[in-house]
């Protein structure tokens, strides 16, 4: 598990960290947002965790855009839209099998 320890107030810093660390993971499969953190999972169940990056953070919008997730900002930032306050986004359309391989 890779854990982000920087400030979630600066979207640029979050994105730069993600870009540096994403090559350590395999094919990305899912992004999970809950009331405490955001986690990006790969096919092997390894992850990048962003503590405190949650509903209401501008950096969350930027991370979702970086991953190619289509979302509605009003619905995204409402934790009560789901019973447990957890939202999951599949990433397989953008991060397809073999994206990390050099031909």
C-alpha positions, 0 to 999 in steps of 0.5 A: 500500500502506498499512502499519500502524506502531503496536503490534500488542499493542493490539487496539483500536489495530489496529482503529481504524487499520483503520477509518480506512484501509479507506475508501482501498481498494475492495471487500475480497477477501482476508485473508492471514496468514503468519509475518511479517505480515497483509495485507488485499487489495482487488479492485484488489490494493491492500492494508493491511499489518500487520507483526508481526501474525501467529499468536499475536497477540490483535489478529489475532482482533479484526481477523478478527472486524471483517472478519466472518471465521468461524474456529477460534482453535485452528487459526488460531494454528497456523502449521504447519496449512498447508504454507507457514504461510500462511492465506487468508480470502475476504472477499467475503461481508461486503464485497460489491460496492457497499458503499462507494457512497452511494445 
